[in-house]
Amino acid sequence: MDVLLKTDLKGLKLFRRGKVRDTYEVGDRLLMIATDRISAFDVVLPNGIPHKGAVLTQLSLFWFDCTKDIMPNHVITADVSRFPPEAAKFSSILRGRSMLIKKAKPLPAEFIVRGYLSGSGWREYKEKGSICGIRLPKGMRESDRLPEPIFTPSTKAKAGHDLNISEKELAELIGEDRTEEVKEASVGVYKRASEEARKRGIIIADTKFEFGLLDDELIVVDEMLTPDSSRFWPADSYSPGGSQKSFDKQYVRDYLESIKWNKQPPAPKLPQDVVEGTSRRYIEAYEIITGKKFEVV
């Protein structure tokens, strides 16, 4: 199966190349393309995951539309026929995996909402009984549902690993009023999405948002509620007290943990069965959540 690991759109200026997305300037707007690259533990892996970029884009679009009444977002259009001519000519590359977006100023943090005790939150709870300074009830088990979703921001590291920070530390970065605004938006969007996903048989254990400012208005940017930025668990097999089956890149993380990788570059190559298994899980998450058959583009 073909994968897109890197783009080179002649005539367009590269604005940013992230772990997964390549973004180009198109006048006063941006063209954001989700490649098939995958990262784990903040390191980009050498393999691509077939169809991953299309799943991320199309699932993000689903959630952007579902939550736009709670929080506006950066999407202008994902219809390549409506892209400016200098971008539309690359339609064979862009179709299904790109968006024309508003050029916002990103906030210098990532905004995580946790509804269940898992991942780094579980590790921190075992050590401290809290996450990002938020005290939690004693005696909780891995994957337990939290009494209420909690807001746990982190740094946005240019290199190395992101680090959890407290709300107080976030306020020092972006101000107290903006912190409250982002917290309310993050938790509100998470609750809406969790309810919608639960109806379809998916538990969203936690998720990460990114926000930007457009003329001082807060909007959601980057992606939203995808298998890259969230933990998706099948509700019918949910059983707290240990790790859960997942439709996200936890499958990749588990493999990398099993081979005792030190989580430093260079990353090891993934075996074909892990690549194919990850692709299947991403597509399945899309189909369960949206109720639509994934169309290969």
C-alpha positions as CSV (number, residue, x, y, z in Angstrom):
1,M,0.0,0.0,0.0
2,D,1.3,3.5,-0.9
3,V,2.0,6.0,1.8
4,L,2.7,9.7,1.7
5,L,5.7,10.6,3.9
6,K,6.6,14.0,2.6
7,T,5.1,16.6,0.3
8,D,6.9,18.9,-2.1
9,L,4.4,21.3,-3.7
10,K,6.4,23.3,-6.2
11,G,5.5,27.0,-6.3
12,L,4.0,27.0,-2.7
13,K,6.0,28.2,0.3
14,L,6.4,25.6,3.0
15,F,5.1,27.2,6.3
16,R,5.8,24.4,8.6
17,R,6.6,20.7,8.6
18,G,5.5,19.0,11.8
19,K,5.6,15.4,13.0
20,V,2.6,14.5,10.8
21,R,1.4,17.6,8.9
22,D,3.0,19.7,6.1
23,T,1.6,23.2,5.9
24,Y,2.0,25.7,3.0
25,E,1.2,29.3,2.7
26,V,-1.6,30.2,0.2
27,G,-1.9,34.0,0.2
28,D,-3.2,34.9,3.7
29,R,-4.4,31.4,4.3
30,L,-2.7,28.0,5.0
31,L,-3.0,24.7,3.3
32,M,-2.6,21.9,5.8
33,I,-1.8,18.4,4.6
34,A,-1.9,15.3,6.8
35,T,0.8,12.9,5.6
36,D,0.9,9.2,6.6
37,R,3.8,9.8,9.0
38,I,3.4,8.5,12.5
39,S,5.1,9.6,15.7
40,A,5.4,7.9,19.1
41,F,6.9,9.2,22.3
42,D,7.5,12.5,20.3
43,V,9.7,10.8,17.7
44,V,8.7,10.3,14.0
45,L,9.0,6.7,13.0
46,P,10.5,5.6,9.6
47,N,7.3,3.8,8.4
48,G,4.2,5.5,7.2
49,I,0.7,4.1,8.0
50,P,-1.5,3.6,4.9
51,H,-4.5,5.9,4.8
52,K,-3.6,7.5,8.1
53,G,-3.5,11.1,6.7
54,A,-7.0,10.7,5.1
55,V,-8.5,9.3,8.3
56,L,-7.0,12.1,10.5
57,T,-8.4,14.8,8.1
58,Q,-11.8,13.3,7.6
59,L,-12.4,12.5,11.2
60,S,-11.2,16.0,12.3
61,L,-13.7,17.5,9.8
62,F,-16.5,15.4,11.3
63,W,-15.7,16.6,14.8
64,F,-15.1,20.3,13.7
65,D,-18.6,20.3,12.3
66,C,-20.1,18.5,15.4
67,T,-18.6,21.0,17.8
68,K,-18.6,24.3,15.9
69,D,-21.5,25.6,18.0
70,I,-19.3,25.2,21.2
71,M,-16.0,26.5,19.7
72,P,-15.2,27.9,16.2
73,N,-12.3,26.3,14.3
74,H,-9.8,27.1,11.5
75,V,-11.4,25.2,8.6
76,I,-12.3,27.1,5.5
77,T,-12.9,24.2,3.2
78,A,-11.6,20.6,2.5
79,D,-13.1,20.6,-1.0
80,V,-10.0,20.7,-3.3
81,S,-12.2,22.1,-6.2
82,R,-12.6,25.3,-4.0
83,F,-8.9,25.6,-3.3
84,P,-7.0,28.5,-4.9
85,P,-5.6,27.4,-8.4
86,E,-2.0,27.3,-7.2
87,A,-3.1,24.6,-4.6
88,A,-5.9,22.9,-6.5
89,K,-3.5,21.8,-9.2
90,F,-2.1,19.3,-6.7
91,S,-5.6,17.7,-6.2
92,S,-4.3,14.2,-6.7
93,I,-2.1,14.5,-3.7
94,L,-4.4,16.7,-1.6
95,R,-7.8,15.1,-2.0
96,G,-9.1,13.6,1.2
97,R,-6.1,14.6,3.3
98,S,-6.0,18.4,3.3
99,M,-7.8,21.5,4.4
100,L,-7.6,25.1,3.5
101,I,-7.5,26.9,6.9
102,K,-7.4,30.3,8.6
103,K,-4.0,31.5,9.7
104,A,-4.2,31.7,13.4
105,K,-1.5,32.4,16.0
106,P,-1.1,29.1,18.0
107,L,-1.0,29.2,21.7
108,P,2.2,27.8,23.2
109,A,0.8,24.8,24.9
110,E,-1.3,21.7,24.4
111,F,-4.6,21.3,26.2
112,I,-5.4,17.8,27.4
113,V,-8.7,16.6,28.8
114,R,-8.8,13.3,30.7
115,G,-12.0,11.4,31.4
116,Y,-10.3,8.2,32.4
117,L,-7.1,7.3,34.2
118,S,-4.6,6.1,31.6
119,G,-1.2,6.7,30.1
120,S,1.1,9.4,31.7
121,G,-1.9,10.4,33.9
122,W,-2.0,6.9,35.4
123,R,1.8,6.9,35.9
124,E,1.7,10.2,37.7
125,Y,-1.3,9.2,39.8
126,K,0.5,6.1,41.0
127,E,3.5,8.2,42.1
128,K,1.7,11.3,43.5
129,G,-2.0,10.6,43.8
130,S,-2.6,13.5,41.5
131,I,-2.3,14.7,37.9
132,C,-0.9,18.1,37.2
133,G,-1.5,19.1,40.8
134,I,-5.2,17.9,40.7
135,R,-5.8,15.5,43.6
136,L,-7.8,12.4,42.7
137,P,-9.6,9.9,44.9
138,K,-7.5,7.2,46.6
139,G,-7.6,3.7,45.4
140,M,-8.3,4.3,41.7
141,R,-7.4,1.6,39.1
142,E,-5.8,2.0,35.7
143,S,-8.5,2.9,33.2
144,D,-11.0,3.9,35.8
145,R,-13.4,6.7,34.9
146,L,-12.7,9.9,36.7
147,P,-15.4,11.6,38.8
148,E,-15.3,14.5,36.3
149,P,-13.2,15.2,33.3
150,I,-10.0,17.1,34.2
151,F,-8.0,19.7,32.3
152,T,-4.3,18.9,32.2
153,P,-2.2,21.2,29.9
154,S,1.3,20.4,28.8
155,T,4.2,22.2,27.2
156,K,4.5,22.1,23.4
157,A,8.1,21.0,23.0
158,K,9.9,21.8,19.8
159,A,12.2,18.9,20.5
160,G,12.0,16.1,23.1
161,H,9.0,15.2,25.2
162,D,6.1,17.4,26.2
163,L,5.8,18.0,29.9
164,N,2.6,18.2,32.0
165,I,2.1,21.6,33.7
166,S,-0.4,23.0,36.2
167,E,-3.1,25.5,35.4
168,K,-1.1,28.1,37.4
169,E,2.0,27.5,35.1
170,L,-0.3,27.7,32.0
171,A,-1.6,31.0,33.3
172,E,1.9,32.3,33.5
173,L,2.3,31.4,29.7
174,I,-1.0,32.7,28.3
175,G,-2.7,34.7,31.1
176,E,-5.4,33.8,33.7
177,D,-8.4,34.8,31.6
178,R,-7.2,32.9,28.5
179,T,-6.5,29.9,30.7
180,E,-10.1,29.9,31.9
181,E,-11.4,30.3,28.4
182,V,-9.3,27.4,27.0
183,K,-10.2,25.2,29.9
184,E,-14.0,25.8,29.5
185,A,-13.7,25.2,25.7
186,S,-11.6,22.0,26.1
187,V,-13.8,20.4,28.6
188,G,-17.0,21.4,26.8
189,V,-15.8,20.0,23.5
190,Y,-14.6,16.8,25.2
191,K,-17.9,16.3,26.9
192,R,-19.9,16.8,23.7
193,A,-17.6,14.4,21.7
194,S,-17.6,11.8,24.5
195,E,-21.4,11.7,24.5
196,E,-21.5,11.3,20.7
197,A,-18.8,8.7,20.6
198,R,-20.3,6.7,23.5
199,K,-23.6,6.4,21.5
200,R,-21.6,4.7,18.8
201,G,-19.7,2.4,21.0
202,I,-16.4,4.3,21.5
203,I,-15.0,5.6,24.8
204,I,-12.8,8.7,24.4
205,A,-10.5,8.2,27.4
206,D,-8.6,11.4,26.9
207,T,-7.7,13.8,24.1
208,K,-5.5,16.7,23.2
209,F,-6.5,20.0,21.7
210,E,-4.6,22.8,20.2
211,F,-5.9,26.4,20.1
212,G,-5.0,29.6,18.3
213,L,-6.0,33.2,18.2
214,L,-7.6,34.8,15.2
215,D,-8.0,38.6,15.7
216,D,-7.9,37.7,19.5
217,E,-10.7,35.2,19.1
218,L,-10.0,31.7,20.4
219,I,-10.4,28.9,17.8
220,V,-9.5,25.2,17.6
221,V,-6.6,24.5,15.2
222,D,-4.6,21.6,13.9
223,E,-6.6,18.4,14.3
224,M,-9.4,17.3,16.7
225,L,-10.4,14.0,18.3
226,T,-8.4,11.7,16.1
227,P,-6.6,8.4,16.9
228,D,-3.4,10.4,16.9
229,S,-4.6,12.9,19.6
230,S,-6.9,10.7,21.6
231,R,-7.4,7.3,23.3
232,F,-10.3,5.5,21.7
233,W,-11.5,2.4,23.6
234,P,-14.3,0.0,22.4
235,A,-17.0,0.3,25.0
236,D,-18.2,-3.3,24.7
237,S,-14.8,-4.6,26.0
238,Y,-14.1,-1.8,28.6
239,S,-12.9,-3.3,31.9
240,P,-11.0,-1.1,34.3
241,G,-8.1,-2.4,36.3
242,G,-5.6,-2.6,33.4
243,S,-4.9,-1.3,29.9
244,Q,-7.6,-1.4,27.3
245,K,-8.0,-2.5,23.7
246,S,-7.7,0.6,21.5
247,F,-8.4,2.1,18.1
248,D,-5.5,4.5,18.4
249,K,-1.7,4.5,18.2
250,Q,-1.4,2.8,21.5
251,Y,-1.0,-0.3,19.4
252,V,2.3,1.2,18.1
253,R,3.4,2.4,21.5
254,D,2.8,-1.1,22.9
255,Y,5.0,-2.6,20.2
256,L,7.8,-0.1,20.9
257,E,7.6,-0.7,24.6
258,S,7.8,-4.5,24.0
259,I,11.1,-4.2,22.2
260,K,12.5,-1.9,24.9
261,W,13.2,1.0,22.6
262,N,14.8,3.9,24.6
263,K,12.4,6.4,23.1
264,Q,15.2,8.4,21.6
265,P,15.9,9.0,17.8
266,P,16.5,7.2,15.6
267,A,13.2,5.2,15.9
268,P,13.1,1.6,14.9
269,K,11.2,0.5,11.8
270,L,7.8,-1.0,12.5
271,P,7.1,-4.6,11.3
272,Q,4.5,-5.0,8.5
273,D,1.9,-6.5,10.8
274,V,2.1,-3.5,13.2
275,V,1.8,-1.1,10.2
276,E,-1.3,-3.0,8.8
277,G,-2.8,-3.4,12.2
278,T,-2.5,0.3,13.0
279,S,-4.1,1.2,9.6
280,R,-7.0,-1.1,10.3
281,R,-7.6,0.4,13.7
282,Y,-7.6,4.0,12.4
283,I,-10.0,3.2,9.7
284,E,-12.3,1.2,12.1
285,A,-12.3,4.2,14.5
286,Y,-13.4,6.5,11.6
287,E,-16.1,4.2,10.5
288,I,-17.6,3.5,14.0
289,I,-17.6,7.2,15.0
290,T,-18.9,8.7,11.8
291,G,-21.1,5.8,10.7
292,K,-19.7,6.1,7.2
293,K,-17.7,3.7,5.1
294,F,-14.1,4.9,4.7
295,E,-13.5,5.8,1.1
296,V,-9.9,5.2,-0.1
297,V,-8.8,8.3,-2.0
